């Protein structure tokens, strides 16, 4: 966790969804700043991007509070597991259950097996 502190990545916490950018990328804000969050444990095929984005938009209307479980950072984006603050289910799991995503081939440590 110390390495996450040194690169300026929040350790954990809640944020509000500002925008669903695609099937794995969210723009969130925590009151002080806005940043991009990539869902770290999944891969969405290009032909499934629109459907995955629509599914996420249905689950995460603007200003929905989410909990982030940071797993790292890549290309300036926080990689994290994401769940609605009012749910114990991670959104990555929901996308996979809906047939819109698959486990990532090169997932960071902390992703479920």
N, CA and C atoms as an extended XYZ file, in Angstrom:
339
Properties=species:S:1:pos:R:3:atomname:S:1:resname:S:1:resid:I:1 pbc="F F F"
N         0.806       -1.196        0.000 N   UNK     1
C         0.000        0.000        0.000 CA  UNK     1
C         0.851        1.263        0.000 C   UNK     1
N         2.047        1.184        0.530 N   UNK     2
C         2.888        2.376        0.586 CA  UNK     2
C         3.168        2.925       -0.803 C   UNK     2
N         3.335        2.038       -1.779 N   UNK     3
C         3.603        2.524       -3.131 CA  UNK     3
C         2.427        3.315       -3.688 C   UNK     3
N         1.212        2.977       -3.266 N   UNK     4
C         0.063        3.740       -3.725 CA  UNK     4
C         0.084        5.152       -3.159 C   UNK     4
N         0.575        5.290       -1.945 N   UNK     5
C         0.659        6.621       -1.348 CA  UNK     5
C         1.645        7.499       -2.092 C   UNK     5
N         2.754        6.924       -2.509 N   UNK     6
C         3.794        7.734       -3.133 CA  UNK     6
C         3.418        8.236       -4.517 C   UNK     6
N         2.497        7.581       -5.185 N   UNK     7
C         2.107        8.050       -6.513 CA  UNK     7
C         0.831        8.880       -6.475 C   UNK     7
N         0.336        9.174       -5.281 N   UNK     8
C        -0.820       10.034       -5.160 CA  UNK     8
C        -2.149        9.358       -5.425 C   UNK     8
N        -2.192        8.038       -5.304 N   UNK     9
C        -3.434        7.305       -5.509 CA  UNK     9
C        -4.139        7.185       -4.167 C   UNK     9
N        -5.433        7.489       -4.119 N   UNK    10
C        -6.137        7.330       -2.860 CA  UNK    10
C        -6.129        5.871       -2.429 C   UNK    10
N        -5.986        5.616       -1.134 N   UNK    11
C        -5.904        4.253       -0.625 CA  UNK    11
C        -7.256        3.555       -0.707 C   UNK    11
N        -8.300        4.187       -0.306 N   UNK    12
C        -9.635        3.609       -0.378 CA  UNK    12
C       -10.616        4.738       -0.173 C   UNK    12
N       -11.843        4.468       -0.441 N   UNK    13
C       -12.814        5.484       -0.121 CA  UNK    13
C       -13.926        5.587       -1.117 C   UNK    13
N       -14.780        6.543       -0.823 N   UNK    14
C       -15.959        6.755       -1.642 CA  UNK    14
C       -15.730        7.898       -2.612 C   UNK    14
N       -16.435        7.826       -3.707 N   UNK    15
C       -16.405        8.884       -4.712 CA  UNK    15
C       -17.761        8.884       -5.404 C   UNK    15
N       -18.041        9.936       -6.136 N   UNK    16
C       -19.271       10.026       -6.918 CA  UNK    16
C       -18.946        9.842       -8.389 C   UNK    16
N       -19.752        9.041       -9.066 N   UNK    17
C       -19.568        8.843      -10.504 CA  UNK    17
C       -20.022       10.110      -11.229 C   UNK    17
N       -19.139       10.653      -12.039 N   UNK    18
C       -19.463       11.822      -12.848 CA  UNK    18
C       -19.825       11.427      -14.271 C   UNK    18
N       -19.165       10.354      -14.765 N   UNK    19
C       -19.406        9.933      -16.146 CA  UNK    19
C       -18.925        8.503      -16.333 C   UNK    19
N       -19.674        7.727      -17.117 N   UNK    20
C       -19.224        6.416      -17.582 CA  UNK    20
C       -18.647        6.657      -18.963 C   UNK    20
N       -17.326        6.508      -19.094 N   UNK    21
C       -16.666        6.833      -20.363 CA  UNK    21
C       -16.695        5.688      -21.366 C   UNK    21
N       -16.575        4.457      -20.863 N   UNK    22
C       -16.714        3.277      -21.719 CA  UNK    22
C       -17.033        2.083      -20.836 C   UNK    22
N       -16.857        0.882      -21.329 N   UNK    23
C       -17.240       -0.309      -20.588 CA  UNK    23
C       -16.395       -0.633      -19.379 C   UNK    23
N       -15.272        0.053      -19.196 N   UNK    24
C       -14.424       -0.187      -18.021 CA  UNK    24
C       -13.893        1.098      -17.388 C   UNK    24
N       -14.197        2.244      -17.955 N   UNK    25
C       -13.592        3.502      -17.500 CA  UNK    25
C       -14.646        4.467      -16.963 C   UNK    25
N       -14.408        4.932      -15.732 N   UNK    26
C       -15.300        5.882      -15.082 CA  UNK    26
C       -14.559        7.172      -14.784 C   UNK    26
N       -15.261        8.276      -14.827 N   UNK    27
C       -14.761        9.558      -14.324 CA  UNK    27
C       -15.465        9.755      -12.988 C   UNK    27
N       -14.696        9.898      -11.905 N   UNK    28
C       -15.278       10.054      -10.577 CA  UNK    28
C       -14.727       11.308       -9.909 C   UNK    28
N       -15.426       11.753       -8.891 N   UNK    29
C       -14.974       12.883       -8.097 CA  UNK    29
C       -15.167       12.570       -6.632 C   UNK    29
N       -14.227       13.033       -5.817 N   UNK    30
C       -14.321       12.777       -4.377 CA  UNK    30
C       -14.530       14.055       -3.565 C   UNK    30
N       -14.979       15.102       -4.204 N   UNK    31
C       -15.199       16.364       -3.514 CA  UNK    31
C       -14.056       17.339       -3.683 C   UNK    31
N       -12.828       16.825       -3.761 N   UNK    32
C       -11.650       17.670       -3.912 CA  UNK    32
C       -11.079       17.644       -5.319 C   UNK    32
N       -11.253       16.524       -6.003 N   UNK    33
C       -10.659       16.386       -7.340 CA  UNK    33
C       -11.457       15.366       -8.147 C   UNK    33
N       -11.245       15.391       -9.432 N   UNK    34
C       -11.834       14.420      -10.352 CA  UNK    34
C       -10.713       13.566      -10.920 C   UNK    34
N       -10.984       12.294      -11.134 N   UNK    35
C        -9.975       11.416      -11.716 CA  UNK    35
C       -10.640       10.246      -12.413 C   UNK    35
N        -9.855        9.570      -13.256 N   UNK    36
C       -10.339        8.416      -14.003 CA  UNK    36
C       -10.059        7.139      -13.221 C   UNK    36
N       -11.012        6.229      -13.264 N   UNK    37
C       -10.876        4.925      -12.618 CA  UNK    37
C       -11.138        3.853      -13.662 C   UNK    37
N       -10.164        2.988      -13.841 N   UNK    38
C       -10.286        1.844      -14.754 CA  UNK    38
C       -10.623        0.616      -13.916 C   UNK    38
N       -11.663       -0.109      -14.299 N   UNK    39
C       -11.994       -1.348      -13.608 CA  UNK    39
C       -10.894       -2.351      -13.912 C   UNK    39
N       -10.184       -2.758      -12.887 N   UNK    40
C        -8.905       -3.430      -13.052 CA  UNK    40
C        -8.976       -4.914      -13.379 C   UNK    40
N       -10.010       -5.588      -13.024 N   UNK    41
C       -10.002       -7.051      -13.066 CA  UNK    41
C       -10.696       -7.658      -14.273 C   UNK    41
N       -11.173       -6.819      -15.173 N   UNK    42
C       -11.946       -7.332      -16.303 CA  UNK    42
C       -11.426       -6.808      -17.632 C   UNK    42
N       -11.845       -7.504      -18.679 N   UNK    43
C       -11.583       -7.059      -20.048 CA  UNK    43
C       -12.910       -7.109      -20.799 C   UNK    43
N       -13.216       -6.036      -21.506 N   UNK    44
C       -14.419       -5.979      -22.336 CA  UNK    44
C       -13.969       -5.990      -23.791 C   UNK    44
N       -14.470       -6.952      -24.549 N   UNK    45
C       -14.148       -7.039      -25.974 CA  UNK    45
C       -14.676       -5.791      -26.687 C   UNK    45
N       -13.989       -5.340      -27.738 N   UNK    46
C       -14.430       -4.139      -28.457 CA  UNK    46
C       -15.897       -4.196      -28.907 C   UNK    46
N       -16.353       -5.353      -29.344 N   UNK    47
C       -17.737       -5.459      -29.809 CA  UNK    47
C       -18.755       -5.410      -28.660 C   UNK    47
N       -18.290       -5.525      -27.424 N   UNK    48
C       -19.171       -5.461      -26.252 CA  UNK    48
C       -19.120       -4.109      -25.542 C   UNK    48
N       -18.255       -3.193      -26.009 N   UNK    49
C       -18.064       -1.916      -25.311 CA  UNK    49
C       -19.366       -1.129      -25.148 C   UNK    49
N       -20.133       -0.984      -26.218 N   UNK    50
C       -21.372       -0.198      -26.132 CA  UNK    50
C       -22.349       -0.805      -25.138 C   UNK    50
N       -22.522       -2.115      -25.187 N   UNK    51
C       -23.449       -2.781      -24.271 CA  UNK    51
C       -22.953       -2.687      -22.833 C   UNK    51
N       -21.645       -2.843      -22.622 N   UNK    52
C       -21.084       -2.727      -21.274 CA  UNK    52
C       -21.245       -1.305      -20.747 C   UNK    52
N       -21.015       -0.325      -21.595 N   UNK    53
C       -21.183        1.072      -21.199 CA  UNK    53
C       -22.646        1.348      -20.831 C   UNK    53
N       -23.579        0.844      -21.613 N   UNK    54
C       -25.006        1.026      -21.318 CA  UNK    54
C       -25.373        0.362      -19.994 C   UNK    54
N       -24.839       -0.835      -19.750 N   UNK    55
C       -25.104       -1.541      -18.495 CA  UNK    55
C       -24.581       -0.730      -17.317 C   UNK    55
N       -23.353       -0.215      -17.442 N   UNK    56
C       -22.788        0.595      -16.363 CA  UNK    56
C       -23.587        1.875      -16.143 C   UNK    56
N       -24.017        2.511      -17.206 N   UNK    57
C       -24.816        3.740      -17.061 CA  UNK    57
C       -26.135        3.461      -16.346 C   UNK    57
N       -26.697        2.286      -16.587 N   UNK    58
C       -27.925        1.916      -15.885 CA  UNK    58
C       -27.640        1.703      -14.397 C   UNK    58
N       -26.521        1.082      -14.081 N   UNK    59
C       -26.161        0.799      -12.694 CA  UNK    59
C       -25.637        2.029      -11.955 C   UNK    59
N       -25.048        2.962      -12.705 N   UNK    60
C       -24.357        4.102      -12.102 CA  UNK    60
C       -24.836        5.431      -12.685 C   UNK    60
N       -26.061        5.832      -12.373 N   UNK    61
C       -26.472        7.162      -12.824 CA  UNK    61
C       -25.518        8.223      -12.259 C   UNK    61
N       -25.459        9.356      -12.912 N   UNK    62
C       -24.588       10.451      -12.474 CA  UNK    62
C       -24.790       10.731      -10.985 C   UNK    62
N       -23.687       10.915      -10.282 N   UNK    63
C       -23.624       11.213       -8.842 CA  UNK    63
C       -23.891       10.001       -7.953 C   UNK    63
N       -23.898        8.801       -8.521 N   UNK    64
C       -24.002        7.603       -7.697 CA  UNK    64
C       -22.729        7.467       -6.877 C   UNK    64
N       -22.891        7.230       -5.586 N   UNK    65
C       -21.732        7.043       -4.712 CA  UNK    65
C       -21.200        5.621       -4.879 C   UNK    65
N       -19.887        5.516       -5.039 N   UNK    66
C       -19.234        4.218       -5.182 CA  UNK    66
C       -18.074        4.104       -4.201 C   UNK    66
N       -17.786        2.871       -3.817 N   UNK    67
C       -16.575        2.569       -3.060 CA  UNK    67
C       -15.535        2.066       -4.037 C   UNK    67
N       -14.319        2.517       -3.854 N   UNK    68
C       -13.205        2.115       -4.708 CA  UNK    68
C       -12.229        1.287       -3.894 C   UNK    68
N       -11.791        0.183       -4.470 N   UNK    69
C       -10.737       -0.626       -3.855 CA  UNK    69
C        -9.534       -0.561       -4.791 C   UNK    69
N        -8.642        0.400       -4.560 N   UNK    70
C        -7.506        0.607       -5.461 CA  UNK    70
C        -6.570       -0.598       -5.507 C   UNK    70
N        -6.122       -0.919       -6.717 N   UNK    71
C        -5.184       -2.018       -6.924 CA  UNK    71
C        -3.901       -1.546       -7.592 C   UNK    71
N        -3.847       -0.298       -7.995 N   UNK    72
C        -2.655        0.223       -8.647 CA  UNK    72
C        -2.986        1.404       -9.529 C   UNK    72
N        -2.020        1.731      -10.361 N   UNK    73
C        -2.177        2.844      -11.284 CA  UNK    73
C        -1.471        2.486      -12.582 C   UNK    73
N        -2.095        2.841      -13.705 N   UNK    74
C        -1.493        2.593      -15.012 CA  UNK    74
C        -1.853        3.745      -15.942 C   UNK    74
N        -0.866        4.314      -16.581 N   UNK    75
C        -1.046        5.422      -17.518 CA  UNK    75
C        -1.847        6.565      -16.894 C   UNK    75
N        -1.567        6.864      -15.624 N   UNK    76
C        -2.223        7.966      -14.939 CA  UNK    76
C        -3.637        7.685      -14.475 C   UNK    76
N        -4.084        6.454      -14.640 N   UNK    77
C        -5.433        6.079      -14.216 CA  UNK    77
C        -5.363        5.164      -13.007 C   UNK    77
N        -6.232        5.427      -12.056 N   UNK    78
C        -6.381        4.543      -10.914 CA  UNK    78
C        -7.014        3.246      -11.390 C   UNK    78
N        -6.423        2.122      -11.040 N   UNK    79
C        -7.022        0.815      -11.307 CA  UNK    79
C        -7.643        0.348      -10.006 C   UNK    79
N        -8.915       -0.003      -10.057 N   UNK    80
C        -9.613       -0.346       -8.821 CA  UNK    80
C       -10.770       -1.288       -9.094 C   UNK    80
N       -11.190       -1.958       -8.030 N   UNK    81
C       -12.466       -2.659       -8.045 CA  UNK    81
C       -13.494       -1.641       -7.583 C   UNK    81
N       -14.679       -1.684       -8.161 N   UNK    82
C       -15.690       -0.650       -7.921 CA  UNK    82
C       -17.010       -1.304       -7.529 C   UNK    82
N       -17.646       -0.738       -6.496 N   UNK    83
C       -18.999       -1.177       -6.137 CA  UNK    83
C       -19.813        0.018       -5.675 C   UNK    83
N       -21.107       -0.070       -5.898 N   UNK    84
C       -21.997        0.976       -5.386 CA  UNK    84
C       -21.891        0.981       -3.869 C   UNK    84
N       -22.005        2.154       -3.286 N   UNK    85
C       -21.872        2.259       -1.836 CA  UNK    85
C       -23.006        1.528       -1.114 C   UNK    85
N       -24.139        1.351       -1.798 N   UNK    86
C       -25.287        0.677       -1.190 CA  UNK    86
C       -25.346       -0.816       -1.539 C   UNK    86
N       -24.237       -1.376       -2.003 N   UNK    87
C       -24.212       -2.778       -2.423 CA  UNK    87
C       -22.892       -3.426       -2.017 C   UNK    87
N       -22.928       -4.728       -1.838 N   UNK    88
C       -21.691       -5.461       -1.558 CA  UNK    88
C       -21.141       -6.129       -2.819 C   UNK    88
N       -21.831       -5.974       -3.946 N   UNK    89
C       -21.425       -6.609       -5.199 CA  UNK    89
C       -20.560       -5.676       -6.036 C   UNK    89
N       -19.443       -6.188       -6.495 N   UNK    90
C       -18.570       -5.399       -7.359 CA  UNK    90
C       -19.152       -5.345       -8.766 C   UNK    90
N       -19.028       -4.200       -9.402 N   UNK    91
C       -19.575       -4.007      -10.745 CA  UNK    91
C       -18.891       -4.897      -11.775 C   UNK    91
N       -17.625       -5.197      -11.566 N   UNK    92
C       -16.922       -6.097      -12.486 CA  UNK    92
C       -17.604       -7.460      -12.522 C   UNK    92
N       -18.029       -7.941      -11.357 N   UNK    93
C       -18.721       -9.223      -11.266 CA  UNK    93
C       -20.046       -9.171      -12.022 C   UNK    93
N       -20.756       -8.055      -11.903 N   UNK    94
C       -22.021       -7.886      -12.611 CA  UNK    94
C       -21.850       -7.872      -14.117 C   UNK    94
N       -20.808       -7.194      -14.592 N   UNK    95
C       -20.534       -7.174      -16.033 CA  UNK    95
C       -20.223       -8.575      -16.553 C   UNK    95
N       -19.468       -9.348      -15.770 N   UNK    96
C       -19.161      -10.718      -16.197 CA  UNK    96
C       -20.418      -11.582      -16.177 C   UNK    96
N       -21.248      -11.436      -15.146 N   UNK    97
C       -22.485      -12.217      -15.055 CA  UNK    97
C       -23.429      -11.893      -16.210 C   UNK    97
N       -23.397      -10.650      -16.681 N   UNK    98
C       -24.238      -10.237      -17.810 CA  UNK    98
C       -23.650      -10.664      -19.154 C   UNK    98
N       -22.474      -11.287      -19.138 N   UNK    99
C       -21.838      -11.733      -20.373 CA  UNK    99
C       -21.173      -10.617      -21.156 C   UNK    99
N       -20.897       -9.488      -20.491 N   UNK   100
C       -20.331       -8.325      -21.172 CA  UNK   100
C       -18.839       -8.146      -20.922 C   UNK   100
N       -18.276       -8.955      -20.038 N   UNK   101
C       -16.849       -8.845      -19.712 CA  UNK   101
C       -16.325      -10.226      -19.352 C   UNK   101
N       -15.009      -10.325      -19.351 N   UNK   102
C       -14.331      -11.559      -18.954 CA  UNK   102
C       -13.181      -11.172      -18.031 C   UNK   102
N       -12.673      -12.121      -17.253 N   UNK   103
C       -11.534      -11.787      -16.395 CA  UNK   103
C       -10.358      -11.300      -17.241 C   UNK   103
N        -9.672      -10.292      -16.747 N   UNK   104
C        -8.521       -9.741      -17.464 CA  UNK   104
C        -7.372      -10.737      -17.465 C   UNK   104
N        -6.673      -10.833      -18.588 N   UNK   105
C        -5.524      -11.736      -18.708 CA  UNK   105
C        -4.377      -11.301      -17.812 C   UNK   105
N        -4.157      -10.004      -17.738 N   UNK   106
C        -3.053       -9.455      -16.960 CA  UNK   106
C        -3.599       -8.571      -15.853 C   UNK   106
N        -4.367       -9.168      -14.951 N   UNK   107
C        -4.992       -8.422      -13.861 CA  UNK   107
C        -3.979       -8.153      -12.751 C   UNK   107
N        -4.090       -7.001      -12.098 N   UNK   108
C        -3.188       -6.699      -10.991 CA  UNK   108
C        -3.481       -7.581       -9.782 C   UNK   108
N        -2.523       -7.657       -8.862 N   UNK   109
C        -2.725       -8.388       -7.615 CA  UNK   109
C        -3.927       -7.793       -6.899 C   UNK   109
N        -4.740       -8.646       -6.308 N   UNK   110
C        -5.929       -8.183       -5.613 CA  UNK   110
C        -7.215       -8.502       -6.346 C   UNK   110
N        -7.088       -8.941       -7.593 N   UNK   111
C        -8.278       -9.355       -8.336 CA  UNK   111
C        -8.644      -10.773       -7.915 C   UNK   111
N        -9.943      -11.091       -7.895 N   UNK   112
C       -10.323      -12.461       -7.531 CA  UNK   112
C        -9.824      -13.447       -8.582 C   UNK   112
N        -9.553      -14.628       -8.139 N   UNK   113
C        -9.051      -15.668       -9.047 CA  UNK   113
C       -10.185      -16.267       -9.833 C   UNK   113
